[in-house]
Amino acid sequence: MIKIINSIPYSTDSSCRLGYFQHRTILDPTYCREELYITRQGTYFLYVEGRESSPYCFQGDPFPATGCDITVLSDIEARIWAEHRLTPDECEFIFPGPKAS
């Protein structure tokens, strides 16, 4: 996916995925997935997707549908996301040093 934010393209294809969190299976209506990426320039962003009963669904008419989005994160926001969504070993590998939260 590519999304342009403030004239800067953020692409899941050309960035490095650092980790992900998944809630439920893809067949579950509450399924959602969050993936943390870093660009070549060192900017973090979060790619999210979800089914019709997830926080990331598209509220279409007349029915909600699967949705996806990209959000830019600060270094601190990316670290806090990782601390809450990844295992301690994964988080330490990506962000060595003391915890942010």
N, C-alpha and C positions, 0 to 999 in steps of 0.2 A: 504494500500500500504506500502511496505517496500523498502527503498533505503539505500544502504550502501555508506557512504561518509567518506573518510579517515579512513576506517576500523571500523566505528561506524554505527550500524544499527539505522535508524529512521523509526518508524512504526506508522501509523495513528491508528492502533488497540490498541497499548499498551501505547499511549500517551494521554494527556488530550487536547481536542479541546477547545480553549478559545473563539473563535469567527470566523465568516465567512463573506465574501462579495460575492454576486452573481450579475452578470450582465446579464440581460435578462433571458428568460426561456430556459430550456434544448433543446427545439425544434428549437430555433433560431440558425442560423449558427455562430453568433457572441457570443454565450453563453460562459461565463467563470465563474469559481468559485475559490475563494481563501480561504483557511482555516488556521488559526493560531493555532499551537499546542505547548505544552511544554512537554518535556520528564520528566521522574522521576528524572533525574539528573539536571533538571532546564535549559536545552537547548531549545531554541525556534527554530521552523522550520515552513516553509510555504509549504502547499500542494496546488498545482494549477492544474486545469484541464480546458480544453476548446475544443470547436468544431472547425470545419474546417476554420472558418474565425476569430478565436480569436488569441491573441498573444501566446497561449499555444498549438496550434495544432502541430501535427507531420507532417512534410513536406515529405510525402512519394511519391513514384513514382507509377503511374502517378498522383495520387490525394492526397491532404492532408487529414488527418484523425484526429479524436479526440485524444488529447494527455493529459498527466499528468506528474507531476514532483514534487520533493521535494527539497527545498533549505533551508540550515541552515541560521538562522538570529542571529545577535548579540542582546543583550538586547535593545540597542538603536534602531536598525532597527525594532525589533518587536514592540516597543512602537510607533515609527513613523508610521508603517503600521497600527496599531490599531487606531491612531489618525486620519488617513486619510480614513479608511474603516469602522469603527464602529461608533455607536452613542456615544455622550459624556458620557452618563451613563455607557455604556458597557466598554468604555475605562477606565473610572475612577475606575470601579470595578476591572478590571484586573491590571491596573497600577495606584494605588493611588498616589497622589502627583502632583507636577507641571508638565506641558507639556514638552515634549522633543524637539518639533519643534517650 
